Amino acid sequence: MSAESPEQAQGTAGLKVAIVGLRGFPDVQGGVERHVESLAPLLVQQGARVTVYVREPYMRHFAGDVWQGVRFCRIWSPVGKSSEALVHTLLAVLAAAWQRNEVIHFQAIGPSFFAPLARLLGMKVVMTHHSQNYLSQKWGKGARLFLRTAERFGVLGAHRVVVISRHLQQWVAHAFGKDAVLIPNGVTVFPAGSGDADLLPAMGLAGARYLLHVGRLVPEKRHHDLIDAFLRRPPPGWKLAFAGAADHADAYSASVLARAGDNVVFLGRKNAAELASLYAHCGMFVLPSSLEGLPISLLEALSLGAPSIVSDIEPHLEMQLPAESYFPLGDVDALAERITHFAQIGARWDDWAERVRRDYDWHAVARNTHALYAAL
């Protein structure tokens, strides 16, 4: 990948902004990573001088220190789900203060534990609340207590709180008595020429003859529900394809991967061009999750016209999809019935693609976010 020089990337004027709380990008797995990868270059276009504090172990595929005008500050971190974000964010906050950033923008609740420290160090603090991550099944009691504490520190320690869904906006008001600014996620603009069906045979797939799920191998994505439903009533000639991997191998990810078979395939992590092809040619996209914020994978699938089936959790209901898209969370029989129904219809959702691209626009997200920075 080619890199720009810092002089090409940003001018000398503009608000100096640090973004912390993510692994890195481009092409690093995760919803927060996709969020910042889409948003940060557009903030640069708005005139901000943006530095993203990335975790060095996740950036070895990218040699440069600047990408689409965004500076990277590579900071060491351990690799492990319990300590990684905590250690890296502490070091990132200290580095951001040393480099005299005016605004620091925390992504997600765990890293926001350090929002009061950032404020004490003289920076204006913004926090984006992406999801109530402590509800995830992967965390033990100690981790859940920490995440709830981090949420409180972030919401109460930030000058402004951003949320990506109405559900989270209502939660922040109810739990903390604080008004949050609703700025939903946008839809990723895929690289020119993306969506090539010629990429599918190498993945063992045929166009319009596979169900697609995109996401990490974590319990709240409920992969077993989807596999059980698919195998209960498999549409003839179809496959079930999973794009994504575990951040750290564990018993859950092993149990999911053990179910691979001729018609259940695990593709691993995919880059943006490959994801575009998978979305553009799937027979349907399925997201049976028990916990989401506003899922970027769903927005991406819809933006490329993929018929979509989702669980009836609040963030999915906010999307106001057709009634037949929803099934009761955890109801495998109902999910199997939806799969059969959608396989028989077989039509792409072109009207929804146009609507999603119009209503979930990263340029609008960037304008609103930059205006929020400027008003601090």
C-alpha positions, 0 to 999 in steps of 0.5 A: 500500500502506498503512503503519503508524506505528512506534509501531503496529508494535512495542512498547518491549520485546523483543529488538532484531534486525537482518536483513541480506542481502536486497533487500527485500519485499514482492513482491520476487523471490527465495527469500531475500526470500520467506523473510524476508517470511514470517518477519519479521512472525512474529518480531515476534509473538514479541516481537522488535523487527525491523529489516530492512536493505533495498536502496533501489533495490528498495523504490521500490514501497513508500512506508512504513517499516513493514510488518506490524510490521517496520521497514525501514531503507532503505540505498543500494546499487549495482545489479549482481550483483558488488558489490550485496550486498557494498556493501549488507551492509557499510553495513547492518552498520555501521548495525545496530551504530550502532542498537544491535541486539542480534542480527544475522541474516545471510541467505545466504552472500555477505552473511555475509562480514561476520559477523566484523565484526558480532561485533567490533562487539558483536552476537550473530551468526546466519547462515542458510545457504540454499544453496551458491551458489558452485556456481551456473554464473553465477559466475566463478572470482573470485566463487566464491572470494569466496563460499566465503570468505564461507561460511567467515567466516559459519559460523565467525564466527556464534554460531549457524548455521541451515540449511534442509535436512539436506543443508546441515546435513551439509555444515556439519558435514563442512566446518567441524566445526560443528553447525548448527540445522536450521530448514526453510523454511515455506509462505507463507500467501497473501492471503485470496481468492488463487487466483482463476482469473479472473486467468489469461486476462489471462496467456493461460492456461487452468486445468489446461492449463499447466506452471508454473515459478517462479524467476529466470532463472539457469542453475542453474534449467535453463530450457532443459532444461524448454523442450526437454522440453516441445517434444519431447512437448507435451501437446495444448492445453497451454502452458509458463509461466515466472513470474520474471525475471532480476535483471540481464539477461545472455546466459543470460536473453536465450537463455531469453527468445529461446525464447518462442513461442505455447506457451512464455510468459514472464510476468515477476515476479508478486505473491503473489496472482498466484502463488497463482492460477498455483499453484492452477490449473496442470496441473503444477509443474516444477523441473528445477534443478541447485542449490537449498536448500529451494525455497520455490516448490516448497513453495508449489506443493505447498501449493496441490495442484500435481502436481510434477516435480523433478530428483533433486538432494538438496534435492528428494529430502529432500522425499520426493515420490512416485517418479514426481515425480523425473527424473535431472538433465539428462535431457531425455528422462526429463523429457519422459516425466514431463510426458506421464505427469502430463498424462494423470493430471490429478489435484490433490495435495490430500493433499500440500497438507495434508501440506506445510502441516502440516510446513512451518509458518512459525509453527513456524519463527518460534518456533524462530528466536526461541528461538535468538535468546533463547538467545544 
